[in-house]
Amino acid sequence: MSIKAKRKSGKGGKLFLQEAFYKEQRVLEAQLELAESSISHCGKRGDVTEKHFLGTLRAYLPNRYSVASAIVIDSKGRTSDQIDIVIYDRQYTPTLLDQADHKYIPAEAVYAVMEVKPVVNKEYLIYAGEKAESVRRLYRTSIPVPTLIGIADPKPLFPILSGLVAAKLAWKDGLGKSFRRSLAELKDDQRLDCVLAVNRASFDTFDGADKPPRCSTGKNVLVFFLFRLLEKLQSFANVPAISWNAYASQLNKKNPIKGGSRV
């Protein structure tokens, strides 16, 4: 007797994928709805919602990417705001001063930052943009890297991605004029590269400022968002090689070490 999923995939692979991924999206929707309707404390509800999104990202991102709630720090000792979701490198870069669930992530290790909110609206778009700005203003180093064929030049810094993820979308016209006007009000370092409302829509500008945004509505917006994010992360390859001397120089001011740049 053949398995139902096997029969479906053989009969129509495209439909099989669509249905399977949509059911996974419905699971996340149900988790978010349960948190919204059953947890009376706002802070605790926010924590639970955040954990659902963190779990989803961890499930889909390869092991080379770590995902956590954290504060970002640079070699000058400056820190960002608390960030709900940080996608960062753990292979080449350790986290710093870890205590229980608290950690600092070096700015050089960060690929992307996102905020988790109950709904996508103008207020939360601005809020997420300000959080992104607190990360992008930090200083990042990049030094030459030894390889088997010699010393490679310092890797150019890629722009840190930012986004907002939520259960719902506030506007009746979806990703229409109201949404676009609100995004347009954000300053350069506040720009949001991606937005997800799990029940309705996904939006991103991963193809570049000179190309129209990519949008998806209805079913499978979750996996569309995740696959688009994966493609963009792949394009960055590795993070820049961090200058640990720049961090060490803050501990020995008699011999300061200069170097690094920011985007």
Kinemage of the C-alpha trace (Angstrom):
@kinemage 1
@onewidth
@group {chain A} dominant
@subgroup {mainchain}
@vectorlist {calphas} color= white
{ca met a 1} P 0.000 0.000 0.000
{ca ser a 2} L 1.513 3.320 -1.057
{ca ile a 3} L 1.882 6.233 1.336
{ca lys a 4} L -0.523 9.123 0.733
{ca ala a 5} L 2.267 11.733 0.536
{ca lys a 6} L 4.178 9.531 -1.942
{ca arg a 7} L 1.119 9.222 -4.178
{ca lys a 8} L 0.556 12.972 -4.121
{ca ser a 9} L 4.167 13.794 -4.936
{ca gly a 10} L 4.121 11.354 -7.866
{ca lys a 11} L 0.839 12.643 -9.258
{ca gly a 12} L 1.613 16.344 -8.949
{ca gly a 13} L 4.856 17.393 -7.318
{ca lys a 14} L 4.112 21.114 -7.460
{ca leu a 15} L 0.744 20.732 -5.749
{ca phe a 16} L 2.282 18.353 -3.189
{ca leu a 17} L 4.875 20.992 -2.213
{ca gln a 18} L 2.289 23.753 -2.073
{ca glu a 19} L -0.014 21.776 0.202
{ca ala a 20} L 2.760 20.517 2.466
{ca phe a 21} L 4.316 23.939 2.993
{ca tyr a 22} L 0.922 25.567 3.476
{ca lys a 23} L 0.089 23.127 6.261
{ca glu a 24} L 3.359 24.060 7.944
{ca gln a 25} L 2.393 27.725 7.638
{ca arg a 26} L -0.970 26.951 9.237
{ca val a 27} L 0.843 25.358 12.190
{ca leu a 28} L 2.763 28.591 12.793
{ca glu a 29} L -0.418 30.635 12.353
{ca ala a 30} L -2.150 28.456 14.961
{ca gln a 31} L 0.759 28.851 17.391
{ca leu a 32} L 0.716 32.629 17.014
{ca glu a 33} L -3.064 32.777 17.359
{ca leu a 34} L -2.957 30.611 20.497
{ca ala a 35} L -0.351 32.896 22.065
{ca glu a 36} L -2.434 35.965 21.200
{ca ser a 37} L -5.658 34.539 22.631
{ca ser a 38} L -4.416 32.671 25.700
{ca ile a 39} L -1.492 34.622 27.224
{ca ser a 40} L -2.688 37.611 29.216
{ca his a 41} L 0.697 39.183 30.012
{ca cys a 42} L 1.956 41.319 27.117
{ca gly a 43} L 5.644 40.732 27.791
{ca lys a 44} L 5.268 36.974 28.159
{ca arg a 45} L 3.085 36.808 25.050
{ca gly a 46} L 5.782 38.661 23.138
{ca asp a 47} L 8.433 36.219 24.392
{ca val a 48} L 6.417 33.209 23.262
{ca thr a 49} L 5.683 34.731 19.837
{ca glu a 50} L 9.367 35.543 19.427
{ca lys a 51} L 10.322 31.945 20.233
{ca his a 52} L 7.925 30.633 17.572
{ca phe a 53} L 9.624 32.753 14.904
{ca leu a 54} L 13.101 31.885 16.185
{ca gly a 55} L 12.219 28.193 15.983
{ca thr a 56} L 10.929 28.521 12.429
{ca leu a 57} L 14.085 30.274 11.245
{ca arg a 58} L 16.332 27.762 12.980
{ca ala a 59} L 14.473 24.923 11.290
{ca tyr a 60} L 15.061 26.333 7.804
{ca leu a 61} L 18.443 28.019 7.974
{ca pro a 62} L 21.569 25.856 7.495
{ca asn a 63} L 23.788 25.250 10.512
{ca arg a 64} L 26.273 27.881 9.352
{ca tyr a 65} L 23.709 30.495 10.433
{ca ser a 66} L 22.843 30.906 14.094
{ca val a 67} L 19.641 32.605 15.210
{ca ala a 68} L 19.100 34.289 18.572
{ca ser a 69} L 17.677 37.233 20.426
{ca ala a 70} L 20.654 39.402 21.365
{ca ile a 71} L 22.422 42.749 21.497
{ca val a 72} L 25.018 43.581 18.837
{ca ile a 73} L 28.357 45.085 19.935
{ca asp a 74} L 31.283 46.614 18.032
{ca ser a 75} L 35.043 46.902 18.660
{ca lys a 76} L 34.574 50.348 20.189
{ca gly a 77} L 32.306 48.945 22.876
{ca arg a 78} L 29.141 50.501 21.437
{ca thr a 79} L 25.981 48.421 21.521
{ca ser a 80} L 22.706 48.205 19.634
{ca asp a 81} L 19.228 48.022 21.085
{ca gln a 82} L 17.970 44.598 22.137
{ca ile a 83} L 17.118 42.791 18.890
{ca asp a 84} L 14.408 40.112 18.710
{ca ile a 85} L 16.065 38.078 15.941
{ca val a 86} L 19.725 38.196 14.936
{ca ile a 87} L 20.955 35.913 12.153
{ca tyr a 88} L 24.698 35.642 12.599
{ca asp a 89} L 27.836 33.617 11.983
{ca arg a 90} L 28.903 31.267 14.750
{ca gln a 91} L 31.492 29.276 12.815
{ca tyr a 92} L 34.147 32.000 12.776
{ca thr a 93} L 32.849 34.400 15.435
{ca pro a 94} L 32.024 33.657 19.085
{ca thr a 95} L 29.380 35.475 21.046
{ca leu a 96} L 30.615 37.561 23.971
{ca leu a 97} L 29.830 37.847 27.684
{ca asp a 98} L 27.098 35.211 27.579
{ca gln a 99} L 24.898 35.029 30.671
{ca ala a 100} L 21.850 32.730 30.634
{ca asp a 101} L 19.788 33.970 27.643
{ca his a 102} L 21.802 37.195 27.282
{ca lys a 103} L 24.624 37.536 24.762
{ca tyr a 104} L 26.502 40.128 22.751
{ca ile a 105} L 27.123 39.373 19.084
{ca pro a 106} L 30.052 41.132 17.355
{ca ala a 107} L 28.802 43.424 14.586
{ca glu a 108} L 31.059 41.700 12.039
{ca ala a 109} L 29.171 38.417 12.556
{ca val a 110} L 25.702 39.779 11.764
{ca tyr a 111} L 23.900 38.916 8.538
{ca ala a 112} L 20.412 40.157 9.398
{ca val a 113} L 18.240 41.543 12.183
{ca met a 114} L 14.456 41.381 12.548
{ca glu a 115} L 11.792 42.490 14.974
{ca val a 116} L 8.809 40.371 15.985
{ca lys a 117} L 5.457 42.101 16.468
{ca pro a 118} L 1.805 41.006 16.554
{ca val a 119} L 0.886 42.995 13.450
{ca val a 120} L 2.534 44.814 10.546
{ca asn a 121} L 1.468 48.463 10.777
{ca lys a 122} L 3.072 51.880 10.458
{ca glu a 123} L 4.027 52.089 14.143
{ca tyr a 124} L 5.853 48.772 14.095
{ca leu a 125} L 7.518 49.415 10.743
{ca ile a 126} L 9.053 52.566 12.236
{ca tyr a 127} L 9.979 50.680 15.401
{ca ala a 128} L 11.723 47.915 13.432
{ca gly a 129} L 13.520 50.527 11.317
{ca glu a 130} L 14.877 52.246 14.415
{ca lys a 131} L 16.095 48.913 15.784
{ca ala a 132} L 17.847 48.208 12.475
{ca glu a 133} L 19.478 51.637 12.594
{ca ser a 134} L 20.898 50.892 16.036
{ca val a 135} L 22.759 47.933 14.476
{ca arg a 136} L 23.807 49.536 11.204
{ca arg a 137} L 25.445 52.514 12.936
{ca leu a 138} L 27.925 50.186 14.635
{ca tyr a 139} L 31.542 49.905 13.484
{ca arg a 140} L 32.645 46.764 11.607
{ca thr a 141} L 36.181 45.615 10.899
{ca ser a 142} L 37.425 43.525 7.981
{ca ile a 143} L 40.993 42.290 7.724
{ca pro a 144} L 43.053 40.278 5.171
{ca val a 145} L 42.540 36.522 5.336
{ca pro a 146} L 45.307 33.878 5.013
{ca thr a 147} L 44.475 31.208 2.406
{ca leu a 148} L 46.287 28.276 0.787
{ca ile a 149} L 47.260 30.501 -2.150
{ca gly a 150} L 48.228 33.587 -0.177
{ca ile a 151} L 46.642 36.477 1.663
{ca ala a 152} L 43.207 37.494 0.420
{ca asp a 153} L 42.164 41.132 0.550
{ca pro a 154} L 39.718 42.217 3.262
{ca lys a 155} L 36.170 41.234 2.325
{ca pro a 156} L 33.975 44.226 1.451
{ca leu a 157} L 31.242 44.715 4.014
{ca phe a 158} L 27.765 43.713 2.897
{ca pro a 159} L 24.767 45.756 4.109
{ca ile a 160} L 23.132 44.140 7.142
{ca leu a 161} L 19.607 43.005 6.278
{ca ser a 162} L 16.646 44.021 8.397
{ca gly a 163} L 12.999 43.104 8.611
{ca leu a 164} L 9.744 42.876 10.506
{ca val a 165} L 7.829 39.621 11.028
{ca ala a 166} L 4.336 39.371 12.477
{ca ala a 167} L 1.207 37.259 12.526
{ca lys a 168} L -1.023 39.742 10.708
{ca leu a 169} L -1.107 42.717 8.355
{ca ala a 170} L -3.018 45.811 9.453
{ca trp a 171} L -4.005 47.391 6.139
{ca lys a 172} L -7.067 46.290 4.183
{ca asp a 173} L -5.230 46.905 0.915
{ca gly a 174} L -2.444 44.558 2.019
{ca leu a 175} L 0.900 45.574 0.565
{ca gly a 176} L -0.675 48.546 -1.183
{ca lys a 177} L -0.272 52.301 -0.956
{ca ser a 178} L -0.507 52.630 2.838
{ca phe a 179} L 2.180 50.012 3.380
{ca arg a 180} L 4.483 51.497 0.731
{ca arg a 181} L 4.067 55.061 2.088
{ca ser a 182} L 5.014 53.901 5.569
{ca leu a 183} L 8.125 52.141 4.274
{ca ala a 184} L 9.106 55.230 2.287
{ca glu a 185} L 9.223 57.307 5.473
{ca leu a 186} L 12.145 55.284 6.837
{ca lys a 187} L 15.627 56.808 6.594
{ca asp a 188} L 18.516 55.044 4.854
{ca asp a 189} L 19.856 53.154 7.881
{ca gln a 190} L 16.277 52.378 8.937
{ca arg a 191} L 15.308 50.699 5.673
{ca leu a 192} L 13.559 47.353 5.954
{ca asp a 193} L 14.578 44.755 3.397
{ca cys a 194} L 11.822 42.271 4.187
{ca val a 195} L 8.423 42.110 5.866
{ca leu a 196} L 6.300 39.060 6.651
{ca ala a 197} L 2.695 38.854 7.818
{ca val a 198} L 2.203 35.098 8.217
{ca asn a 199} L -1.515 35.130 7.459
{ca arg a 200} L -1.397 37.303 4.327
{ca ala a 201} L 1.753 38.559 2.680
{ca ser a 202} L 5.522 38.555 2.194
{ca phe a 203} L 7.547 41.492 0.859
{ca asp a 204} L 11.242 41.948 0.129
{ca thr a 205} L 13.693 44.100 -1.820
{ca phe a 206} L 16.406 41.441 -2.008
{ca asp a 207} L 16.794 41.868 -5.770
{ca gly a 208} L 18.129 45.409 -5.312
{ca ala a 209} L 16.875 48.968 -5.174
{ca asp a 210} L 16.816 49.214 -8.970
{ca lys a 211} L 14.318 46.341 -9.292
{ca pro a 212} L 10.708 46.081 -8.123
{ca pro a 213} L 10.065 44.425 -4.741
{ca arg a 214} L 9.058 40.783 -4.667
{ca cys a 215} L 5.701 40.117 -3.049
{ca ser a 216} L 3.675 37.024 -2.297
{ca thr a 217} L 0.130 36.900 -0.952
{ca gly a 218} L -2.228 34.207 0.249
{ca lys a 219} L -0.982 30.663 0.726
{ca asn a 220} L 2.682 29.826 1.289
{ca val a 221} L 3.868 33.338 2.093
{ca leu a 222} L 5.930 31.839 4.920
{ca val a 223} L 8.035 29.507 2.810
{ca phe a 224} L 8.291 32.128 0.043
{ca phe a 225} L 9.747 34.498 2.646
{ca leu a 226} L 12.147 31.838 3.960
{ca phe a 227} L 13.416 30.722 0.543
{ca arg a 228} L 13.923 34.321 -0.582
{ca leu a 229} L 15.862 34.993 2.619
{ca leu a 230} L 17.996 31.895 2.069
{ca glu a 231} L 18.857 33.015 -1.452
{ca lys a 232} L 19.902 36.457 -0.204
{ca leu a 233} L 22.017 35.045 2.611
{ca gln a 234} L 23.774 32.759 0.126
{ca ser a 235} L 24.764 35.799 -1.932
{ca phe a 236} L 26.757 37.191 1.010
{ca ala a 237} L 28.928 34.075 1.298
{ca asn a 238} L 30.994 34.435 4.501
{ca val a 239} L 31.071 37.291 6.970
{ca pro a 240} L 34.187 39.518 6.990
{ca ala a 241} L 37.210 38.357 8.982
{ca ile a 242} L 36.962 40.159 12.279
{ca ser a 243} L 39.906 42.119 13.673
{ca trp a 244} L 40.249 40.817 17.207
{ca asn a 245} L 43.103 43.286 17.687
{ca ala a 246} L 40.560 46.075 17.318
{ca tyr a 247} L 38.605 44.586 20.219
{ca ala a 248} L 41.793 43.945 22.198
{ca ser a 249} L 42.869 47.564 21.773
{ca gln a 250} L 39.935 48.646 23.946
{ca leu a 251} L 41.526 46.714 26.799
{ca asn a 252} L 44.966 48.253 26.336
{ca lys a 253} L 44.710 51.946 25.522
{ca lys a 254} L 48.499 52.389 25.566
{ca asn a 255} L 48.724 50.732 22.139
{ca pro a 256} L 45.479 51.451 20.276
{ca ile a 257} L 44.918 49.641 16.988
{ca lys a 258} L 43.032 51.297 14.162
{ca gly a 259} L 41.164 49.700 11.288
{ca gly a 260} L 37.750 48.726 10.000
{ca ser a 261} L 34.857 50.294 8.204
{ca arg a 262} L 31.070 50.409 8.146
{ca val a 263} L 28.209 50.230 5.656
